[in-house]
Amino acid sequence: MSIGTGVVLFVIGAILVFAVNVDVQWVDLDMVGYILMGAGVIVFLVGIVLLARRRRTESVSRTYVDPATGEPTTRRSVSASNDDAI
């Protein structure tokens, strides 16, 4: 979700900077556009970093002898880090 938000902020900022030619006395729309573009890049990069961190998994394999049959059994467990809550 943050990757999409970053792209949307960047696009809105680019529209304000390059496509809108309106003079408003109380605000500089070019500066607002540049700020939105910068915020969009930052949010996009943070989204990429969080996505990379979320995909890390830890795999553990344990081999033991089943007492009932006497055969070795391997148990594998995979745990993924879940960093959705910020």
MMTF fields as JSON, N, C-alpha, C and O atoms, coordinates in Angstrom:
{
  "mmtfVersion": "1.0.0",
  "mmtfProducer": "UNKNOWN",
  "numBonds": 343,
  "numAtoms": 344,
  "numGroups": 86,
  "numChains": 1,
  "numModels": 1,
  "chainsPerModel": [1],
  "groupsPerChain": [86],
  "chainIdList": ["A"],
  "bondAtomList": [4, 2, 8, 6, 12, 10, 16, 14, 20, 18, 24, 22, 28, 26, 32, 30, 36, 34, 40, 38, 44, 42, 48, 46, 52, 50, 56, 54, 60, 58, 64, 62, 68, 66, 72, 70, 76, 74, 80, 78, 84, 82, 88, 86, 92, 90, 96, 94, 100, 98, 104, 102, 108, 106, 112, 110, 116, 114, 120, 118, 124, 122, 128, 126, 132, 130, 136, 134, 140, 138, 144, 142, 148, 146, 152, 150, 156, 154, 160, 158, 164, 162, 168, 166, 172, 170, 176, 174, 180, 178, 184, 182, 188, 186, 192, 190, 196, 194, 200, 198, 204, 202, 208, 206, 212, 210, 216, 214, 220, 218, 224, 222, 228, 226, 232, 230, 236, 234, 240, 238, 244, 242, 248, 246, 252, 250, 256, 254, 260, 258, 264, 262, 268, 266, 272, 270, 276, 274, 280, 278, 284, 282, 288, 286, 292, 290, 296, 294, 300, 298, 304, 302, 308, 306, 312, 310, 316, 314, 320, 318, 324, 322, 328, 326, 332, 330, 336, 334, 340, 338],
  "bondOrderList": [1, 1, 1, 1, 1, 1, 1, 1, 1, 1, 1, 1, 1, 1, 1, 1, 1, 1, 1, 1, 1, 1, 1, 1, 1, 1, 1, 1, 1, 1, 1, 1, 1, 1, 1, 1, 1, 1, 1, 1, 1, 1, 1, 1, 1, 1, 1, 1, 1, 1, 1, 1, 1, 1, 1, 1, 1, 1, 1, 1, 1, 1, 1, 1, 1, 1, 1, 1, 1, 1, 1, 1, 1, 1, 1, 1, 1, 1, 1, 1, 1, 1, 1, 1, 1],
  "groupList": [{"groupName": "MET", "atomNameList": ["N", "CA", "C", "O"], "elementList": ["N", "C", "C", "O"], "formalChargeList": [0, 0, 0, 0], "bondAtomList": [1, 0, 2, 1, 3, 2], "bondOrderList": [1, 1, 2], "singleLetterCode": "M", "chemCompType": "L-PEPTIDE LINKING"}, {"groupName": "SER", "atomNameList": ["N", "CA", "C", "O"], "elementList": ["N", "C", "C", "O"], "formalChargeList": [0, 0, 0, 0], "bondAtomList": [1, 0, 2, 1, 3, 2], "bondOrderList": [1, 1, 2], "singleLetterCode": "S", "chemCompType": "L-PEPTIDE LINKING"}, {"groupName": "ILE", "atomNameList": ["N", "CA", "C", "O"], "elementList": ["N", "C", "C", "O"], "formalChargeList": [0, 0, 0, 0], "bondAtomList": [1, 0, 2, 1, 3, 2], "bondOrderList": [1, 1, 2], "singleLetterCode": "I", "chemCompType": "L-PEPTIDE LINKING"}, {"groupName": "GLY", "atomNameList": ["N", "CA", "C", "O"], "elementList": ["N", "C", "C", "O"], "formalChargeList": [0, 0, 0, 0], "bondAtomList": [1, 0, 2, 1, 3, 2], "bondOrderList": [1, 1, 2], "singleLetterCode": "G", "chemCompType": "PEPTIDE LINKING"}, {"groupName": "THR", "atomNameList": ["N", "CA", "C", "O"], "elementList": ["N", "C", "C", "O"], "formalChargeList": [0, 0, 0, 0], "bondAtomList": [1, 0, 2, 1, 3, 2], "bondOrderList": [1, 1, 2], "singleLetterCode": "T", "chemCompType": "L-PEPTIDE LINKING"}, {"groupName": "VAL", "atomNameList": ["N", "CA", "C", "O"], "elementList": ["N", "C", "C", "O"], "formalChargeList": [0, 0, 0, 0], "bondAtomList": [1, 0, 2, 1, 3, 2], "bondOrderList": [1, 1, 2], "singleLetterCode": "V", "chemCompType": "L-PEPTIDE LINKING"}, {"groupName": "LEU", "atomNameList": ["N", "CA", "C", "O"], "elementList": ["N", "C", "C", "O"], "formalChargeList": [0, 0, 0, 0], "bondAtomList": [1, 0, 2, 1, 3, 2], "bondOrderList": [1, 1, 2], "singleLetterCode": "L", "chemCompType": "L-PEPTIDE LINKING"}, {"groupName": "PHE", "atomNameList": ["N", "CA", "C", "O"], "elementList": ["N", "C", "C", "O"], "formalChargeList": [0, 0, 0, 0], "bondAtomList": [1, 0, 2, 1, 3, 2], "bondOrderList": [1, 1, 2], "singleLetterCode": "F", "chemCompType": "L-PEPTIDE LINKING"}, {"groupName": "ALA", "atomNameList": ["N", "CA", "C", "O"], "elementList": ["N", "C", "C", "O"], "formalChargeList": [0, 0, 0, 0], "bondAtomList": [1, 0, 2, 1, 3, 2], "bondOrderList": [1, 1, 2], "singleLetterCode": "A", "chemCompType": "L-PEPTIDE LINKING"}, {"groupName": "ASN", "atomNameList": ["N", "CA", "C", "O"], "elementList": ["N", "C", "C", "O"], "formalChargeList": [0, 0, 0, 0], "bondAtomList": [1, 0, 2, 1, 3, 2], "bondOrderList": [1, 1, 2], "singleLetterCode": "N", "chemCompType": "L-PEPTIDE LINKING"}, {"groupName": "ASP", "atomNameList": ["N", "CA", "C", "O"], "elementList": ["N", "C", "C", "O"], "formalChargeList": [0, 0, 0, 0], "bondAtomList": [1, 0, 2, 1, 3, 2], "bondOrderList": [1, 1, 2], "singleLetterCode": "D", "chemCompType": "L-PEPTIDE LINKING"}, {"groupName": "GLN", "atomNameList": ["N", "CA", "C", "O"], "elementList": ["N", "C", "C", "O"], "formalChargeList": [0, 0, 0, 0], "bondAtomList": [1, 0, 2, 1, 3, 2], "bondOrderList": [1, 1, 2], "singleLetterCode": "Q", "chemCompType": "L-PEPTIDE LINKING"}, {"groupName": "TRP", "atomNameList": ["N", "CA", "C", "O"], "elementList": ["N", "C", "C", "O"], "formalChargeList": [0, 0, 0, 0], "bondAtomList": [1, 0, 2, 1, 3, 2], "bondOrderList": [1, 1, 2], "singleLetterCode": "W", "chemCompType": "L-PEPTIDE LINKING"}, {"groupName": "TYR", "atomNameList": ["N", "CA", "C", "O"], "elementList": ["N", "C", "C", "O"], "formalChargeList": [0, 0, 0, 0], "bondAtomList": [1, 0, 2, 1, 3, 2], "bondOrderList": [1, 1, 2], "singleLetterCode": "Y", "chemCompType": "L-PEPTIDE LINKING"}, {"groupName": "ARG", "atomNameList": ["N", "CA", "C", "O"], "elementList": ["N", "C", "C", "O"], "formalChargeList": [0, 0, 0, 0], "bondAtomList": [1, 0, 2, 1, 3, 2], "bondOrderList": [1, 1, 2], "singleLetterCode": "R", "chemCompType": "L-PEPTIDE LINKING"}, {"groupName": "GLU", "atomNameList": ["N", "CA", "C", "O"], "elementList": ["N", "C", "C", "O"], "formalChargeList": [0, 0, 0, 0], "bondAtomList": [1, 0, 2, 1, 3, 2], "bondOrderList": [1, 1, 2], "singleLetterCode": "E", "chemCompType": "L-PEPTIDE LINKING"}, {"groupName": "PRO", "atomNameList": ["N", "CA", "C", "O"], "elementList": ["N", "C", "C", "O"], "formalChargeList": [0, 0, 0, 0], "bondAtomList": [1, 0, 2, 1, 3, 2], "bondOrderList": [1, 1, 2], "singleLetterCode": "P", "chemCompType": "L-PEPTIDE LINKING"}],
  "groupTypeList": [0, 1, 2, 3, 4, 3, 5, 5, 6, 7, 5, 2, 3, 8, 2, 6, 5, 7, 8, 5, 9, 5, 10, 5, 11, 12, 5, 10, 6, 10, 0, 5, 3, 13, 2, 6, 0, 3, 8, 3, 5, 2, 5, 7, 6, 5, 3, 2, 5, 6, 6, 8, 14, 14, 14, 14, 4, 15, 1, 5, 1, 14, 4, 13, 5, 10, 16, 8, 4, 3, 15, 16, 4, 4, 14, 14, 1, 5, 1, 8, 1, 9, 10, 10, 8, 2],
  "groupIdList": [1, 2, 3, 4, 5, 6, 7, 8, 9, 10, 11, 12, 13, 14, 15, 16, 17, 18, 19, 20, 21, 22, 23, 24, 25, 26, 27, 28, 29, 30, 31, 32, 33, 34, 35, 36, 37, 38, 39, 40, 41, 42, 43, 44, 45, 46, 47, 48, 49, 50, 51, 52, 53, 54, 55, 56, 57, 58, 59, 60, 61, 62, 63, 64, 65, 66, 67, 68, 69, 70, 71, 72, 73, 74, 75, 76, 77, 78, 79, 80, 81, 82, 83, 84, 85, 86],
  "secStructList": [7, 2, 2, 2, 2, 2, 2, 2, 2, 2, 2, 2, 2, 2, 0, 0, 0, 0, 0, 7, 7, 7, 7, 7, 6, 6, 7, 7, 2, 2, 2, 2, 2, 2, 2, 2, 2, 2, 2, 2, 2, 2, 2, 2, 2, 2, 2, 2, 2, 2, 2, 2, 2, 2, 6, 7, 3, 3, 3, 3, 3, 3, 3, 3, 3, 7, 6, 6, 6, 7, 7, 3, 3, 3, 3, 3, 3, 3, 3, 3, 7, 7, 7, 7, 7, 7],
  "xCoordList": [0.817, 0.0, 0.865, 0.505, 1.983, 2.815, 3.513, 3.832, 3.757, 4.365, 3.391, 3.785, 2.146, 1.132, 0.913, 0.714, 0.949, 0.8, 1.953, 1.744, 3.164, 4.322, 4.204, 4.538, 3.726, 3.548, 2.479, 2.65, 1.384, 0.309, 0.797, 0.501, 1.538, 2.073, 3.0, 2.944, 3.859, 4.79, 4.046, 4.396, 3.033, 2.27, 1.525, 1.526, 0.893, 0.184, 1.17, 0.875, 2.332, 3.349, 3.843, 4.041, 4.046, 4.494, 3.434, 3.762, 2.184, 1.106, 1.106, 0.954, 1.276, 1.3, 2.488, 2.361, 3.644, 4.836, 4.8, 5.057, 4.484, 4.673, 3.407, 3.509, 2.226, 1.013, 0.097, -0.722, 0.215, -0.7, 0.003, 1.073, -0.622, -0.086, -1.063, -1.58, -1.306, -2.224, -1.421, -0.668, -1.585, -0.926, -1.881, -2.925, -1.515, -2.277, -1.399, -0.239, -1.937, -1.118, -0.666, 0.408, -1.448, -1.142, -0.341, 0.036, -0.066, 0.736, 1.464, 0.926, 2.677, 3.456, 3.22, 3.747, 2.434, 2.066, 3.262, 3.284, 4.265, 5.466, 6.178, 6.616, 6.293, 6.95, 6.154, 6.741, 4.834, 3.993, 4.185, 4.25, 4.274, 4.496, 5.83, 5.902, 6.892, 8.202, 8.201, 8.813, 7.522, 7.428, 6.688, 7.109, 5.583, 4.843, 5.672, 5.611, 6.439, 7.289, 8.364, 8.649, 8.954, 9.953, 9.352, 9.941, 8.174, 7.494, 7.122, 7.201, 6.717, 6.377, 7.569, 7.439, 8.73, 9.945, 10.289, 10.633, 10.2, 10.53, 9.563, 9.991, 8.267, 7.271, 7.467, 7.327, 7.787, 8.042, 9.229, 9.157, 10.323, 11.52, 11.268, 11.741, 10.537, 10.197, 9.34, 9.517, 8.421, 7.598, 8.423, 8.16, 9.421, 10.301, 11.091, 11.222, 11.612, 12.388, 11.51, 11.935, 10.298, 9.405, 8.995, 8.836, 8.825, 8.481, 9.634, 9.401, 10.855, 12.02, 12.169, 12.527, 11.901, 12.012, 10.931, 11.178, 9.752, 8.637, 8.853, 8.312, 9.621, 9.812, 10.886, 11.129, 11.517, 12.525, 11.848, 10.888, 12.358, 11.815, 12.943, 14.112, 12.577, 13.535, 13.045, 11.904, 13.928, 13.571, 14.403, 15.623, 13.728, 14.398, 14.033, 12.857, 15.054, 14.826, 15.335, 16.451, 14.496, 14.887, 14.636, 13.566, 15.626, 15.49, 15.512, 16.395, 14.529, 14.459, 13.948, 13.428, 14.106, 13.667, 12.273, 12.044, 11.351, 9.983, 9.979, 10.373, 9.544, 9.594, 8.672, 8.947, 7.602, 6.664, 7.201, 7.058, 7.814, 8.27, 9.771, 10.25, 10.523, 11.976, 12.609, 13.814, 11.827, 12.346, 12.673, 11.988, 13.728, 14.046, 12.999, 12.568, 12.612, 11.618, 12.196, 12.824, 11.975, 12.449, 11.249, 10.291, 11.316, 10.255, 10.844, 11.875, 10.165, 10.598, 9.553, 8.353, 10.03, 9.118, 9.668, 10.868, 8.788, 9.145, 8.379, 7.158, 9.108, 8.458, 8.852, 10.012, 7.878, 8.108, 7.915, 7.003, 8.786, 8.621, 7.511, 7.484, 6.599, 5.447, 5.556, 5.251, 5.989, 6.202, 5.11, 5.389, 3.862, 2.785, 2.45, 2.078, 2.575, 2.229, 3.386, 4.502, 3.121, 4.178, 3.848, 4.6],
  "yCoordList": [-1.186, 0.0, 1.255, 2.249, 1.226, 2.424, 2.685, 3.833, 1.644, 1.854, 2.618, 3.559, 2.221, 2.921, 4.342, 5.247, 4.542, 5.891, 6.781, 7.947, 6.242, 7.009, 7.402, 8.526, 6.476, 6.779, 7.856, 8.772, 7.75, 8.748, 10.13, 11.122, 10.204, 11.498, 12.092, 13.29, 11.25, 11.729, 12.252, 13.3, 11.529, 11.938, 13.246, 14.134, 13.373, 14.62, 15.788, 16.879, 15.558, 16.604, 16.986, 18.167, 15.993, 16.289, 17.059, 17.949, 16.731, 17.479, 18.936, 19.852, 19.14, 20.518, 21.296, 22.484, 20.648, 21.36, 21.617, 22.737, 20.595, 20.7, 20.995, 21.475, 20.731, 20.86, 21.998, 22.458, 22.451, 23.489, 24.843, 25.04, 25.78, 27.134, 28.134, 29.011, 27.991, 28.877, 29.62, 29.012, 30.938, 31.728, 31.931, 32.568, 31.388, 31.568, 32.406, 32.064, 33.501, 34.434, 33.884, 34.246, 33.034, 32.606, 31.309, 30.889, 30.653, 29.435, 29.291, 29.635, 28.783, 28.516, 27.058, 26.145, 26.842, 25.484, 24.674, 23.451, 25.357, 24.623, 24.029, 22.879, 24.811, 24.303, 23.166, 22.183, 23.278, 22.202, 20.938, 19.829, 21.122, 19.985, 19.311, 18.083, 20.097, 19.509, 18.788, 17.729, 19.356, 18.707, 17.379, 16.378, 17.365, 16.115, 15.078, 13.887, 15.529, 14.595, 14.001, 12.805, 14.833, 14.323, 13.365, 12.329, 13.706, 12.812, 11.498, 10.436, 11.567, 10.357, 9.432, 8.216, 10.002, 9.186, 8.535, 7.354, 9.289, 8.742, 7.626, 6.574, 7.844, 6.818, 5.578, 4.457, 5.764, 4.635, 3.818, 2.59, 4.487, 3.766, 3.056, 1.937, 3.685, 3.035, 1.794, 0.768, 1.886, 0.736, -0.416, -1.574, -0.11, -1.142, -1.808, -3.032, -1.018, -1.572, -2.46, -3.546, -2.02, -2.83, -4.112, -5.152, -4.048, -5.236, -6.238, -7.443, -5.761, -6.646, -7.275, -8.447, -6.512, -7.053, -8.084, -9.049, -7.905, -8.792, -10.172, -11.156, -10.263, -11.532, -12.416, -13.51, -11.997, -12.833, -13.967, -13.752, -15.159, -16.325, -17.07, -16.945, -17.829, -18.653, -20.09, -20.388, -20.975, -22.376, -23.204, -23.057, -24.08, -24.931, -26.377, -26.712, -27.236, -28.673, -29.427, -29.201, -30.333, -31.16, -32.622, -32.983, -33.441, -34.871, -35.594, -35.37, -36.461, -37.233, -38.633, -38.876, -39.527, -40.907, -41.044, -40.72, -41.53, -41.75, -42.931, -44.031, -42.735, -43.824, -44.998, -46.131, -44.746, -45.82, -46.736, -47.955, -46.167, -46.974, -47.164, -48.105, -46.324, -46.413, -45.822, -45.966, -45.164, -44.583, -43.107, -42.414, -42.634, -41.201, -40.365, -40.707, -39.285, -38.381, -36.973, -36.543, -36.267, -34.883, -33.959, -34.124, -32.994, -31.995, -30.65, -30.211, -30.013, -28.7, -27.67, -27.881, -26.558, -25.462, -24.19, -23.923, -23.42, -22.162, -21.057, -21.123, -20.043, -18.891, -17.658, -17.487, -16.806, -15.558, -14.398, -14.395, -13.418, -12.223, -11.384, -11.161, -10.922, -10.168, -8.75, -8.502, -7.82, -6.43, -5.512, -4.377, -5.987, -5.154, -3.994, -2.92, -4.188, -3.117, -2.151, -2.541, -0.9, 0.118, 1.07, 2.012],
  "zCoordList": [0.0, 0.0, 0.0, -0.63, 0.686, 0.742, -0.584, -0.893, -1.371, -2.682, -3.576, -4.265, -3.566, -4.351, -3.883, -4.694, -2.583, -2.035, -2.481, -2.816, -2.487, -2.951, -4.403, -4.777, -5.233, -6.655, -6.835, -7.639, -6.096, -6.211, -5.783, -6.449, -4.684, -4.246, -5.29, -5.57, -5.87, -6.878, -8.112, -8.653, -8.545, -9.735, -9.477, -10.329, -8.317, -8.001, -7.944, -8.433, -7.352, -7.309, -8.695, -8.978, -9.565, -10.929, -11.7, -12.485, -11.487, -12.145, -11.68, -12.487, -10.382, -9.877, -10.418, -10.714, -10.554, -11.009, -12.507, -12.948, -13.295, -14.738, -15.536, -16.664, -15.0, -15.808, -15.376, -16.172, -14.16, -13.673, -13.764, -13.189, -14.5, -14.63, -14.029, -14.722, -12.745, -12.037, -10.979, -10.218, -10.935, -9.899, -8.735, -8.873, -7.608, -6.377, -5.464, -5.238, -4.936, -4.175, -2.828, -2.349, -2.22, -0.86, -0.789, 0.305, -1.943, -1.921, -3.26, -4.312, -3.203, -4.408, -4.808, -4.172, -5.856, -6.262, -6.749, -6.61, -7.324, -7.73, -6.518, -6.554, -5.448, -4.241, -3.621, -3.17, -3.588, -3.069, -3.914, -3.384, -5.226, -6.11, -5.849, -5.804, -5.677, -5.381, -4.034, -3.891, -3.063, -1.752, -1.871, -1.29, -2.625, -2.809, -3.569, -3.264, -4.55, -5.286, -4.375, -4.441, -3.532, -2.584, -1.585, -1.274, -1.078, -0.133, -0.807, -0.19, -2.072, -2.808, -2.972, -2.835, -3.265, -3.391, -2.06, -2.018, -0.981, 0.342, 0.726, 1.202, 0.524, 0.869, 0.004, 0.493, -1.27, -2.168, -1.681, -1.631, -1.322, -0.852, 0.474, 0.672, 1.378, 2.643, 2.385, 3.043, 1.437, 1.079, 0.532, 0.854, -0.294, -0.838, 0.291, 0.317, 1.213, 2.33, 3.203, 3.598, 3.509, 4.333, 3.62, 4.259, 2.324, 1.555, 1.579, 1.684, 1.484, 1.528, 2.917, 3.03, 3.96, 5.32, 5.601, 6.325, 5.052, 5.329, 4.716, 5.221, 3.657, 2.957, 3.568, 3.059, 4.606, 5.249, 6.007, 6.748, 5.811, 6.497, 7.186, 6.819, 8.167, 8.893, 8.836, 9.189, 8.385, 8.242, 9.217, 9.286, 9.971, 10.949, 10.649, 10.506, 10.554, 10.345, 11.559, 12.027, 12.067, 13.209, 12.853, 12.361, 13.106, 12.853, 14.196, 15.024, 14.393, 15.624, 15.284, 14.194, 16.224, 16.036, 16.635, 17.8, 15.815, 16.264, 17.233, 16.847, 18.487, 19.467, 19.115, 19.508, 18.393, 18.086, 16.987, 17.077, 15.955, 14.826, 14.805, 14.172, 15.459, 15.464, 14.216, 14.014, 13.379, 12.153, 12.37, 13.122, 11.704, 11.816, 11.078, 9.977, 11.702, 11.141, 11.139, 12.106, 10.043, 9.936, 9.977, 9.222, 10.86, 10.978, 10.55, 11.061, 9.604, 9.127, 9.507, 9.332, 10.028, 10.347, 9.721, 9.781, 9.128, 8.489, 9.182, 9.329, 9.606, 10.217, 9.431, 9.055, 9.19, 8.459, 9.413, 10.241, 9.282, 10.103, 9.495, 8.284, 10.331, 9.86, 10.402, 11.568, 9.556, 9.977, 9.461, 9.075, 9.446, 8.914, 9.836, 9.363, 11.138, 12.07, 12.189, 12.534, 11.904, 11.982, 13.106, 13.358]
}
